[in-house]
Amino acid sequence: MGWQGSAFCRSPPQAVQAPEPAPGVLYLVGTPIGNLADLSPRARQVLAGVQRIACEDTRRSGLLLHQLGLRHKEQGPRLVSFHAHNQTARIPELLAALAAGEALAVISDAGLPGISDPGEVLVAAARTAGHNVICIPGPSAVTTALVSSGLPCGRFCFEGFLPPKTNQRRQRLQELQTEQRTMVLFEAPHRLLDLLDDLLAVLGDRPLRVARELTKKHEEQVGPSVSAAIEHFRRTPPQGECTLVLAGALPPEPLAWDSAALSAELQELQRAGHSSNAAAKLLAERTGHSKRELYALLHQES
């Protein structure tokens, strides 16, 4: 059971009391990443009631709303395109609509808006302008792929789409070589094998799951390693955007314990202005030794 269902939860979930959507509020609404049944009743209510919906692709979102029974021909909320190429011009228009009292929803092509899409910029602008922003939680490829991967979920980082060019992508992977948290990446199908080859070359044959068609009938999670995924996708070309869950780097092996050398390094850190506690922490991170033991060593020498 996660902490949300334990004693750490301050209050139990309850139905929303205030009517939604409320005027002048920006709603971030999570939409299905594959299975239409994943749209929540609250999300349906908000999407049906707002005056306009900002979306990446009006045709695709129009089809989604039609499939959900929320838009019939030209009836229903007004759809406005909002993507990376028009966000600078569109944001003032959307802020003006909020200021005029409109309820506004933002959706992505699939999943929770604001992650690897322009929703993030609009939220910042709305907050700066003093507007209320409410997230209607919903499906997310990031967490769906992560928790079903079998890899550690307690600590993870999201890296999104890496640079499309090989040199830049490998440089970014080199920066991630020592990252010990589980990593979640996005990739387009036509670049997936290139990314997998770079993962193998730069980070080695780590545990990996490549998830595609999440929540759909033919959901697929390919692994359990980088090399196994390469072999699979060379036989079966990937289709659809993929979410990769990659194991983090193993913790470094502790260096041999050398009291004299470690004590000298601790004293050097103190001379540089670090407190005893900070010096022990920095050296623990550098050597892999216990911070408590290093702190005790420092005071033994005092």
Secondary structure as UniProt FT lines:
FT   HELIX           3..5
FT   TURN            7..8
FT   TURN            23..24
FT   STRAND          25..29
FT   HELIX           36..38
FT   HELIX           41..49
FT   STRAND          52..55
FT   HELIX           58..67
FT   TURN            68..69
FT   TURN            73..74
FT   STRAND          78..81
FT   TURN            84..86
FT   HELIX           87..99
FT   TURN            100..101
FT   STRAND          104..106
FT   TURN            113..114
FT   HELIX           119..128
FT   TURN            129..130
FT   STRAND          132..136
FT   HELIX           141..147
FT   STRAND          156..161
FT   HELIX           166..175
FT   TURN            176..178
FT   STRAND          182..187
FT   HELIX           189..191
FT   HELIX           192..203
FT   STRAND          207..212
FT   TURN            214..215
FT   TURN            217..218
FT   STRAND          220..222
FT   HELIX           226..235
FT   STRAND          242..246
FT   HELIX           259..271
FT   TURN            272..273
FT   HELIX           276..287
FT   HELIX           291..300
//
